[in-house]
Amino acid sequence: RTAVRSTAPAAPSRTARLRVLSVPWSYVEVNGTPLGPSGQAQAFILKPGRHTLSLHRGNRVWSKTIELAPGGETIVEAQLEKGVIHVTQR
């Protein structure tokens, strides 16, 4: 599994944070694992490395390969009707 779900704090270098801001909202999957809707207040916590992000809205799916840096935060801003997905790293 890709997602890390734990209430205990993990070492920053062993996890990465992912925020997905999508207009309109979408349902987020990483490597085929459902994570939930976009726009969550808290970031998704994942393992660092290369992943396939999929955004689902109705019967449409947009996919992009993303790289999550250890201890970092990746922000995905998607304008789905325009087919634009922009990724930034912090």
KELUMLUM-357846 format. One record per atom (N, C-alpha, C): residue number from 1; atom name; z, y, x. Coordinates in Angstrom, 2 decimals. Layout:
BEGIN
<node num="NUM" atomo="CA" c3="Z" c2="Y" c1="X"/>
...
This chain:
BEGIN
<node num="1" atomo="N" c3="0.00" c2="-1.18" c1="0.82"/>
<node num="1" atomo="CA" c3="0.00" c2="0.00" c1="0.00"/>
<node num="1" atomo="C" c3="0.00" c2="1.24" c1="0.87"/>
<node num="2" atomo="N" c3="-0.57" c2="2.29" c1="0.34"/>
<node num="2" atomo="CA" c3="-0.69" c2="3.54" c1="1.07"/>
<node num="2" atomo="C" c3="0.49" c2="4.47" c1="0.79"/>
<node num="3" atomo="N" c3="0.91" c2="4.54" c1="-0.44"/>
<node num="3" atomo="CA" c3="1.95" c2="5.50" c1="-0.83"/>
<node num="3" atomo="C" c3="3.31" c2="5.06" c1="-0.31"/>
<node num="4" atomo="N" c3="4.10" c2="6.05" c1="0.07"/>
<node num="4" atomo="CA" c3="5.46" c2="5.81" c1="0.51"/>
<node num="4" atomo="C" c3="6.37" c2="6.43" c1="-0.55"/>
<node num="5" atomo="N" c3="7.16" c2="5.63" c1="-1.25"/>
<node num="5" atomo="CA" c3="8.05" c2="6.14" c1="-2.29"/>
<node num="5" atomo="C" c3="9.47" c2="5.80" c1="-1.90"/>
<node num="6" atomo="N" c3="10.21" c2="6.78" c1="-1.44"/>
<node num="6" atomo="CA" c3="11.58" c2="6.56" c1="-1.01"/>
<node num="6" atomo="C" c3="12.38" c2="7.82" c1="-1.21"/>
<node num="7" atomo="N" c3="13.65" c2="7.69" c1="-1.57"/>
<node num="7" atomo="CA" c3="14.50" c2="8.86" c1="-1.71"/>
<node num="7" atomo="C" c3="15.15" c2="9.21" c1="-0.38"/>
<node num="8" atomo="N" c3="15.17" c2="8.27" c1="0.56"/>
<node num="8" atomo="CA" c3="15.73" c2="8.53" c1="1.88"/>
<node num="8" atomo="C" c3="14.74" c2="9.34" c1="2.70"/>
<node num="9" atomo="N" c3="15.20" c2="10.36" c1="3.44"/>
<node num="9" atomo="CA" c3="14.26" c2="11.14" c1="4.25"/>
<node num="9" atomo="C" c3="13.64" c2="10.27" c1="5.34"/>
<node num="10" atomo="N" c3="12.34" c2="10.38" c1="5.48"/>
<node num="10" atomo="CA" c3="11.63" c2="9.61" c1="6.51"/>
<node num="10" atomo="C" c3="11.39" c2="10.52" c1="7.71"/>
<node num="11" atomo="N" c3="11.21" c2="9.90" c1="8.85"/>
<node num="11" atomo="CA" c3="10.91" c2="10.67" c1="10.07"/>
<node num="11" atomo="C" c3="9.59" c2="11.40" c1="9.86"/>
<node num="12" atomo="N" c3="9.52" c2="12.71" c1="10.15"/>
<node num="12" atomo="CA" c3="8.32" c2="13.49" c1="9.89"/>
<node num="12" atomo="C" c3="7.07" c2="12.92" c1="10.53"/>
<node num="13" atomo="N" c3="7.17" c2="12.32" c1="11.70"/>
<node num="13" atomo="CA" c3="5.98" c2="11.80" c1="12.37"/>
<node num="13" atomo="C" c3="5.46" c2="10.52" c1="11.73"/>
<node num="14" atomo="N" c3="6.24" c2="9.90" c1="10.84"/>
<node num="14" atomo="CA" c3="5.82" c2="8.65" c1="10.20"/>
<node num="14" atomo="C" c3="5.28" c2="8.86" c1="8.81"/>
<node num="15" atomo="N" c3="5.32" c2="10.11" c1="8.33"/>
<node num="15" atomo="CA" c3="4.79" c2="10.42" c1="7.01"/>
<node num="15" atomo="C" c3="3.91" c2="11.67" c1="7.08"/>
<node num="16" atomo="N" c3="3.13" c2="11.86" c1="6.03"/>
<node num="16" atomo="CA" c3="2.30" c2="13.06" c1="5.88"/>
<node num="16" atomo="C" c3="2.38" c2="13.47" c1="4.41"/>
<node num="17" atomo="N" c3="2.19" c2="14.75" c1="4.17"/>
<node num="17" atomo="CA" c3="2.26" c2="15.26" c1="2.81"/>
<node num="17" atomo="C" c3="0.85" c2="15.63" c1="2.33"/>
<node num="18" atomo="N" c3="0.59" c2="15.34" c1="1.05"/>
<node num="18" atomo="CA" c3="-0.70" c2="15.64" c1="0.44"/>
<node num="18" atomo="C" c3="-0.47" c2="16.39" c1="-0.86"/>
<node num="19" atomo="N" c3="-1.10" c2="17.56" c1="-0.97"/>
<node num="19" atomo="CA" c3="-1.08" c2="18.33" c1="-2.22"/>
<node num="19" atomo="C" c3="-2.51" c2="18.41" c1="-2.73"/>
<node num="20" atomo="N" c3="-2.69" c2="18.16" c1="-4.02"/>
<node num="20" atomo="CA" c3="-4.01" c2="18.21" c1="-4.63"/>
<node num="20" atomo="C" c3="-3.99" c2="19.23" c1="-5.76"/>
<node num="21" atomo="N" c3="-4.80" c2="20.27" c1="-5.62"/>
<node num="21" atomo="CA" c3="-4.95" c2="21.31" c1="-6.63"/>
<node num="21" atomo="C" c3="-6.37" c2="21.21" c1="-7.17"/>
<node num="22" atomo="N" c3="-6.50" c2="20.82" c1="-8.41"/>
<node num="22" atomo="CA" c3="-7.80" c2="20.52" c1="-8.97"/>
<node num="22" atomo="C" c3="-8.02" c2="21.30" c1="-10.26"/>
<node num="23" atomo="N" c3="-9.22" c2="21.91" c1="-10.39"/>
<node num="23" atomo="CA" c3="-9.62" c2="22.60" c1="-11.61"/>
<node num="23" atomo="C" c3="-10.91" c2="21.97" c1="-12.10"/>
<node num="24" atomo="N" c3="-10.95" c2="21.37" c1="-13.31"/>
<node num="24" atomo="CA" c3="-9.78" c2="21.07" c1="-14.13"/>
<node num="24" atomo="C" c3="-8.92" c2="20.01" c1="-13.45"/>
<node num="25" atomo="N" c3="-7.73" c2="19.75" c1="-14.00"/>
<node num="25" atomo="CA" c3="-6.82" c2="18.78" c1="-13.41"/>
<node num="25" atomo="C" c3="-7.53" c2="17.42" c1="-13.31"/>
<node num="26" atomo="N" c3="-7.04" c2="16.59" c1="-12.44"/>
<node num="26" atomo="CA" c3="-7.61" c2="15.25" c1="-12.26"/>
<node num="26" atomo="C" c3="-6.49" c2="14.26" c1="-11.96"/>
<node num="27" atomo="N" c3="-6.83" c2="13.01" c1="-12.01"/>
<node num="27" atomo="CA" c3="-5.88" c2="11.95" c1="-11.67"/>
<node num="27" atomo="C" c3="-6.19" c2="11.52" c1="-10.24"/>
<node num="28" atomo="N" c3="-5.17" c2="11.44" c1="-9.39"/>
<node num="28" atomo="CA" c3="-5.34" c2="11.23" c1="-7.95"/>
<node num="28" atomo="C" c3="-5.11" c2="9.77" c1="-7.56"/>
<node num="29" atomo="N" c3="-6.03" c2="9.25" c1="-6.76"/>
<node num="29" atomo="CA" c3="-5.88" c2="7.93" c1="-6.14"/>
<node num="29" atomo="C" c3="-6.14" c2="8.09" c1="-4.65"/>
<node num="30" atomo="N" c3="-5.41" c2="7.32" c1="-3.84"/>
<node num="30" atomo="CA" c3="-5.65" c2="7.27" c1="-2.40"/>
<node num="30" atomo="C" c3="-5.81" c2="5.80" c1="-2.03"/>
<node num="31" atomo="N" c3="-6.95" c2="5.47" c1="-1.44"/>
<node num="31" atomo="CA" c3="-7.29" c2="4.09" c1="-1.05"/>
<node num="31" atomo="C" c3="-7.13" c2="3.14" c1="-2.23"/>
<node num="32" atomo="N" c3="-7.47" c2="3.60" c1="-3.43"/>
<node num="32" atomo="CA" c3="-7.41" c2="2.77" c1="-4.62"/>
<node num="32" atomo="C" c3="-6.04" c2="2.67" c1="-5.26"/>
<node num="33" atomo="N" c3="-5.02" c2="3.32" c1="-4.68"/>
<node num="33" atomo="CA" c3="-3.67" c2="3.31" c1="-5.23"/>
<node num="33" atomo="C" c3="-3.46" c2="4.56" c1="-6.09"/>
<node num="34" atomo="N" c3="-3.17" c2="4.41" c1="-7.38"/>
<node num="34" atomo="CA" c3="-2.93" c2="5.57" c1="-8.23"/>
<node num="34" atomo="C" c3="-1.65" c2="6.30" c1="-7.81"/>
<node num="35" atomo="N" c3="-1.73" c2="7.65" c1="-7.71"/>
<node num="35" atomo="CA" c3="-0.57" c2="8.45" c1="-7.33"/>
<node num="35" atomo="C" c3="-0.06" c2="9.32" c1="-8.46"/>
<node num="36" atomo="N" c3="-0.94" c2="9.75" c1="-9.37"/>
<node num="36" atomo="CA" c3="-0.53" c2="10.60" c1="-10.47"/>
<node num="36" atomo="C" c3="-1.49" c2="11.77" c1="-10.63"/>
<node num="37" atomo="N" c3="-1.15" c2="12.69" c1="-11.53"/>
<node num="37" atomo="CA" c3="-2.03" c2="13.83" c1="-11.76"/>
<node num="37" atomo="C" c3="-1.97" c2="14.85" c1="-10.63"/>
<node num="38" atomo="N" c3="-3.04" c2="15.62" c1="-10.50"/>
<node num="38" atomo="CA" c3="-3.08" c2="16.70" c1="-9.52"/>
<node num="38" atomo="C" c3="-2.13" c2="17.81" c1="-9.96"/>
<node num="39" atomo="N" c3="-1.81" c2="18.71" c1="-9.02"/>
<node num="39" atomo="CA" c3="-0.99" c2="19.87" c1="-9.36"/>
<node num="39" atomo="C" c3="0.50" c2="19.61" c1="-9.43"/>
<node num="40" atomo="N" c3="0.96" c2="18.50" c1="-8.89"/>
<node num="40" atomo="CA" c3="2.39" c2="18.19" c1="-8.92"/>
<node num="40" atomo="C" c3="3.17" c2="19.20" c1="-8.07"/>
<node num="41" atomo="N" c3="4.38" c2="19.52" c1="-8.50"/>
<node num="41" atomo="CA" c3="5.23" c2="20.46" c1="-7.76"/>
<node num="41" atomo="C" c3="5.57" c2="19.91" c1="-6.38"/>
<node num="42" atomo="N" c3="5.84" c2="18.60" c1="-6.30"/>
<node num="42" atomo="CA" c3="6.15" c2="17.98" c1="-5.01"/>
<node num="42" atomo="C" c3="4.90" c2="17.30" c1="-4.47"/>
<node num="43" atomo="N" c3="4.76" c2="17.35" c1="-3.15"/>
<node num="43" atomo="CA" c3="3.61" c2="16.72" c1="-2.50"/>
<node num="43" atomo="C" c3="3.72" c2="15.20" c1="-2.57"/>
<node num="44" atomo="N" c3="2.58" c2="14.54" c1="-2.54"/>
<node num="44" atomo="CA" c3="2.55" c2="13.09" c1="-2.39"/>
<node num="44" atomo="C" c3="2.89" c2="12.79" c1="-0.94"/>
<node num="45" atomo="N" c3="3.72" c2="11.79" c1="-0.69"/>
<node num="45" atomo="CA" c3="4.11" c2="11.39" c1="0.66"/>
<node num="45" atomo="C" c3="3.36" c2="10.11" c1="1.01"/>
<node num="46" atomo="N" c3="2.59" c2="10.17" c1="2.09"/>
<node num="46" atomo="CA" c3="1.73" c2="9.05" c1="2.50"/>
<node num="46" atomo="C" c3="1.89" c2="8.77" c1="3.98"/>
<node num="47" atomo="N" c3="1.27" c2="7.68" c1="4.40"/>
<node num="47" atomo="CA" c3="1.22" c2="7.37" c1="5.83"/>
<node num="47" atomo="C" c3="0.13" c2="8.24" c1="6.47"/>
<node num="48" atomo="N" c3="0.35" c2="8.72" c1="7.69"/>
<node num="48" atomo="CA" c3="-0.69" c2="9.47" c1="8.38"/>
<node num="48" atomo="C" c3="-1.92" c2="8.60" c1="8.63"/>
<node num="49" atomo="N" c3="-3.05" c2="9.25" c1="8.83"/>
<node num="49" atomo="CA" c3="-4.28" c2="8.53" c1="9.16"/>
<node num="49" atomo="C" c3="-5.41" c2="8.89" c1="8.21"/>
<node num="50" atomo="N" c3="-6.50" c2="8.14" c1="8.31"/>
<node num="50" atomo="CA" c3="-7.69" c2="8.36" c1="7.51"/>
<node num="50" atomo="C" c3="-7.55" c2="7.62" c1="6.18"/>
<node num="51" atomo="N" c3="-7.87" c2="8.33" c1="5.09"/>
<node num="51" atomo="CA" c3="-7.73" c2="7.77" c1="3.75"/>
<node num="51" atomo="C" c3="-8.93" c2="8.18" c1="2.89"/>
<node num="52" atomo="N" c3="-9.17" c2="7.41" c1="1.84"/>
<node num="52" atomo="CA" c3="-10.17" c2="7.78" c1="0.85"/>
<node num="52" atomo="C" c3="-9.45" c2="8.34" c1="-0.36"/>
<node num="53" atomo="N" c3="-9.69" c2="9.61" c1="-0.64"/>
<node num="53" atomo="CA" c3="-9.12" c2="10.30" c1="-1.79"/>
<node num="53" atomo="C" c3="-10.13" c2="10.23" c1="-2.93"/>
<node num="54" atomo="N" c3="-9.66" c2="9.83" c1="-4.11"/>
<node num="54" atomo="CA" c3="-10.51" c2="9.82" c1="-5.30"/>
<node num="54" atomo="C" c3="-9.85" c2="10.64" c1="-6.38"/>
<node num="55" atomo="N" c3="-10.63" c2="11.53" c1="-6.99"/>
<node num="55" atomo="CA" c3="-10.16" c2="12.35" c1="-8.10"/>
<node num="55" atomo="C" c3="-10.90" c2="11.89" c1="-9.35"/>
<node num="56" atomo="N" c3="-10.15" c2="11.51" c1="-10.37"/>
<node num="56" atomo="CA" c3="-10.72" c2="10.97" c1="-11.60"/>
<node num="56" atomo="C" c3="-10.51" c2="11.95" c1="-12.75"/>
<node num="57" atomo="N" c3="-11.57" c2="12.18" c1="-13.49"/>
<node num="57" atomo="CA" c3="-11.49" c2="13.04" c1="-14.68"/>
<node num="57" atomo="C" c3="-12.44" c2="12.43" c1="-15.71"/>
<node num="58" atomo="N" c3="-11.86" c2="11.84" c1="-16.76"/>
<node num="58" atomo="CA" c3="-12.69" c2="11.14" c1="-17.73"/>
<node num="58" atomo="C" c3="-13.39" c2="9.97" c1="-17.06"/>
<node num="59" atomo="N" c3="-14.69" c2="9.87" c1="-17.23"/>
<node num="59" atomo="CA" c3="-15.44" c2="8.78" c1="-16.60"/>
<node num="59" atomo="C" c3="-16.08" c2="9.20" c1="-15.28"/>
<node num="60" atomo="N" c3="-15.73" c2="10.39" c1="-14.78"/>
<node num="60" atomo="CA" c3="-16.29" c2="10.88" c1="-13.51"/>
<node num="60" atomo="C" c3="-15.29" c2="10.69" c1="-12.39"/>
<node num="61" atomo="N" c3="-15.82" c2="10.43" c1="-11.18"/>
<node num="61" atomo="CA" c3="-14.98" c2="10.24" c1="-9.99"/>
<node num="61" atomo="C" c3="-15.60" c2="11.02" c1="-8.83"/>
<node num="62" atomo="N" c3="-14.76" c2="11.78" c1="-8.15"/>
<node num="62" atomo="CA" c3="-15.16" c2="12.49" c1="-6.93"/>
<node num="62" atomo="C" c3="-14.36" c2="11.88" c1="-5.78"/>
<node num="63" atomo="N" c3="-15.01" c2="11.54" c1="-4.68"/>
<node num="63" atomo="CA" c3="-14.31" c2="10.91" c1="-3.55"/>
<node num="63" atomo="C" c3="-14.57" c2="11.69" c1="-2.27"/>
<node num="64" atomo="N" c3="-13.59" c2="11.64" c1="-1.39"/>
<node num="64" atomo="CA" c3="-13.71" c2="12.31" c1="-0.08"/>
<node num="64" atomo="C" c3="-12.80" c2="11.59" c1="0.90"/>
<node num="65" atomo="N" c3="-13.28" c2="11.43" c1="2.13"/>
<node num="65" atomo="CA" c3="-12.45" c2="10.89" c1="3.20"/>
<node num="65" atomo="C" c3="-11.63" c2="12.03" c1="3.77"/>
<node num="66" atomo="N" c3="-10.31" c2="11.82" c1="3.89"/>
<node num="66" atomo="CA" c3="-9.42" c2="12.84" c1="4.44"/>
<node num="66" atomo="C" c3="-8.61" c2="12.25" c1="5.57"/>
<node num="67" atomo="N" c3="-8.17" c2="13.11" c1="6.47"/>
<node num="67" atomo="CA" c3="-7.33" c2="12.71" c1="7.60"/>
<node num="67" atomo="C" c3="-5.98" c2="13.40" c1="7.43"/>
<node num="68" atomo="N" c3="-4.90" c2="12.60" c1="7.35"/>
<node num="68" atomo="CA" c3="-3.56" c2="13.14" c1="7.20"/>
<node num="68" atomo="C" c3="-2.85" c2="13.10" c1="8.55"/>
<node num="69" atomo="N" c3="-2.40" c2="14.25" c1="9.00"/>
<node num="69" atomo="CA" c3="-1.75" c2="14.36" c1="10.30"/>
<node num="69" atomo="C" c3="-0.27" c2="13.98" c1="10.20"/>
<node num="70" atomo="N" c3="0.26" c2="13.27" c1="11.19"/>
<node num="70" atomo="CA" c3="1.68" c2="12.92" c1="11.18"/>
<node num="70" atomo="C" c3="2.56" c2="14.17" c1="11.09"/>
<node num="71" atomo="N" c3="3.47" c2="14.18" c1="10.13"/>
<node num="71" atomo="CA" c3="4.38" c2="15.30" c1="9.95"/>
<node num="71" atomo="C" c3="3.74" c2="16.54" c1="9.35"/>
<node num="72" atomo="N" c3="2.46" c2="16.47" c1="9.02"/>
<node num="72" atomo="CA" c3="1.75" c2="17.64" c1="8.51"/>
<node num="72" atomo="C" c3="1.57" c2="17.62" c1="7.01"/>
<node num="73" atomo="N" c3="0.95" c2="18.68" c1="6.51"/>
<node num="73" atomo="CA" c3="0.63" c2="18.77" c1="5.10"/>
<node num="73" atomo="C" c3="-0.86" c2="19.05" c1="4.96"/>
<node num="74" atomo="N" c3="-1.50" c2="18.29" c1="4.10"/>
<node num="74" atomo="CA" c3="-2.91" c2="18.47" c1="3.79"/>
<node num="74" atomo="C" c3="-3.01" c2="18.98" c1="2.37"/>
<node num="75" atomo="N" c3="-3.81" c2="20.03" c1="2.19"/>
<node num="75" atomo="CA" c3="-3.99" c2="20.61" c1="0.86"/>
<node num="75" atomo="C" c3="-5.45" c2="20.44" c1="0.48"/>
<node num="76" atomo="N" c3="-5.67" c2="19.82" c1="-0.68"/>
<node num="76" atomo="CA" c3="-7.01" c2="19.62" c1="-1.20"/>
<node num="76" atomo="C" c3="-7.17" c2="20.54" c1="-2.41"/>
<node num="77" atomo="N" c3="-8.16" c2="21.42" c1="-2.34"/>
<node num="77" atomo="CA" c3="-8.48" c2="22.30" c1="-3.46"/>
<node num="77" atomo="C" c3="-9.84" c2="21.88" c1="-3.98"/>
<node num="78" atomo="N" c3="-9.87" c2="21.45" c1="-5.25"/>
<node num="78" atomo="CA" c3="-11.10" c2="20.92" c1="-5.82"/>
<node num="78" atomo="C" c3="-11.54" c2="21.75" c1="-7.02"/>
<node num="79" atomo="N" c3="-12.80" c2="22.14" c1="-7.02"/>
<node num="79" atomo="CA" c3="-13.45" c2="22.75" c1="-8.18"/>
<node num="79" atomo="C" c3="-14.45" c2="21.71" c1="-8.67"/>
<node num="80" atomo="N" c3="-13.97" c2="20.83" c1="-9.53"/>
<node num="80" atomo="CA" c3="-14.73" c2="19.63" c1="-9.88"/>
<node num="80" atomo="C" c3="-16.05" c2="19.94" c1="-10.58"/>
<node num="81" atomo="N" c3="-16.08" c2="20.93" c1="-11.46"/>
<node num="81" atomo="CA" c3="-17.33" c2="21.24" c1="-12.16"/>
<node num="81" atomo="C" c3="-18.42" c2="21.72" c1="-11.21"/>
<node num="82" atomo="N" c3="-18.01" c2="22.30" c1="-10.08"/>
<node num="82" atomo="CA" c3="-18.96" c2="22.76" c1="-9.06"/>
<node num="82" atomo="C" c3="-19.21" c2="21.68" c1="-8.01"/>
<node num="83" atomo="N" c3="-18.41" c2="20.60" c1="-8.04"/>
<node num="83" atomo="CA" c3="-18.54" c2="19.54" c1="-7.05"/>
<node num="83" atomo="C" c3="-18.04" c2="19.94" c1="-5.67"/>
<node num="84" atomo="N" c3="-17.11" c2="20.88" c1="-5.62"/>
<node num="84" atomo="CA" c3="-16.61" c2="21.41" c1="-4.35"/>
<node num="84" atomo="C" c3="-15.19" c2="20.88" c1="-4.10"/>
<node num="85" atomo="N" c3="-14.98" c2="20.28" c1="-2.95"/>
<node num="85" atomo="CA" c3="-13.65" c2="19.82" c1="-2.52"/>
<node num="85" atomo="C" c3="-13.41" c2="20.39" c1="-1.13"/>
<node num="86" atomo="N" c3="-12.39" c2="21.25" c1="-1.01"/>
<node num="86" atomo="CA" c3="-12.06" c2="21.90" c1="0.25"/>
<node num="86" atomo="C" c3="-10.71" c2="21.37" c1="0.74"/>
<node num="87" atomo="N" c3="-10.65" c2="21.02" c1="2.03"/>
<node num="87" atomo="CA" c3="-9.44" c2="20.44" c1="2.60"/>
<node num="87" atomo="C" c3="-8.94" c2="21.34" c1="3.72"/>
<node num="88" atomo="N" c3="-7.63" c2="21.67" c1="3.69"/>
<node num="88" atomo="CA" c3="-7.00" c2="22.43" c1="4.78"/>
<node num="88" atomo="C" c3="-5.78" c2="21.68" c1="5.27"/>
<node num="89" atomo="N" c3="-5.44" c2="21.91" c1="6.53"/>
<node num="89" atomo="CA" c3="-4.29" c2="21.26" c1="7.17"/>
<node num="89" atomo="C" c3="-3.27" c2="22.32" c1="7.53"/>
<node num="90" atomo="N" c3="-1.98" c2="21.94" c1="7.41"/>
<node num="90" atomo="CA" c3="-0.88" c2="22.81" c1="7.88"/>
<node num="90" atomo="C" c3="-0.09" c2="22.06" c1="8.90"/>
